[in-house]
Amino acid sequence: MVVGIQSLGANTVTINGDLDVDGDVTYSGSLTADSINTSAVYHSDGTKMLSVQNGEVHLGNNSMVFVEEGSVDVMKSTMGNIQ
């Protein structure tokens, strides 16, 4: 794998190619990406905000669940209480 890292000025760096990092990456500012592949997205306080489990999209720590059942999209709650 070849990764190209190019400085575009004092505050901008471009990475071309696949970058596989084992560990933490810290940045400040905005991040632009064509795609991000991950099993879950967490808030900085450790709360799971978004995940996919068994083909179902879970939103939030006590999840709202979005799943396709047959020909319809279904919204569920892991707590069993939707308001």
C-alpha positions in Angstrom: 0.0 0.0 0.0 1.3 3.4 -0.9 0.0 6.5 1.0 0.8 10.0 -0.2 0.9 12.7 2.4 1.1 16.2 1.0 1.2 19.5 2.9 -1.0 22.2 1.3 0.0 24.9 3.7 0.4 25.6 7.4 -2.9 24.1 8.4 -3.8 21.6 5.6 -2.5 18.1 5.0 -3.9 15.8 2.3 -3.6 12.0 2.5 -4.1 10.1 -0.7 -4.6 6.3 -0.4 -5.8 4.0 2.3 -4.5 4.8 5.7 -4.8 2.0 8.4 -4.0 3.3 11.9 -3.7 1.0 14.9 -4.2 3.4 17.8 -5.6 6.8 18.3 -5.7 9.7 15.9 -6.3 13.2 17.2 -7.1 16.2 15.1 -8.9 19.5 15.5 -11.0 21.3 12.9 -13.1 19.6 10.2 -12.6 16.2 8.6 -13.6 15.5 5.0 -13.7 11.9 3.7 -15.3 10.1 0.7 -16.2 7.2 3.1 -15.5 6.0 6.7 -15.7 2.3 7.5 -16.3 1.6 11.1 -18.5 -0.7 13.3 -19.7 2.2 15.5 -19.4 6.0 16.0 -18.9 7.2 19.6 -19.2 10.7 21.2 -16.1 12.0 22.9 -17.7 11.1 26.3 -17.8 7.4 25.2 -21.5 7.2 24.4 -22.2 5.0 21.3 -24.0 7.3 18.9 -24.4 5.1 15.8 -23.9 1.4 15.0 -25.0 -1.3 12.7 -25.9 -4.7 14.2 -27.3 -7.7 12.3 -28.3 -5.3 9.4 -30.2 -3.0 11.8 -29.1 0.7 12.2 -29.0 1.7 15.9 -29.1 5.4 16.8 -28.1 6.4 20.3 -27.0 4.6 23.4 -30.5 3.4 24.3 -31.2 2.7 20.6 -33.8 3.8 18.2 -33.5 0.9 15.6 -34.2 1.3 11.9 -34.6 -2.0 10.0 -36.2 -3.1 6.7 -38.9 -5.7 7.2 -40.3 -7.0 4.0 -41.1 -4.1 1.8 -41.3 -1.5 4.6 -38.9 0.4 6.9 -39.6 -0.1 10.6 -38.5 2.1 13.5 -38.2 0.3 16.9 -36.9 1.2 20.4 -34.6 -1.0 22.4 -36.4 0.4 25.5 -39.8 -0.5 24.0 -41.1 3.1 24.5 -41.3 5.5 21.5 -42.8 8.9 22.1 
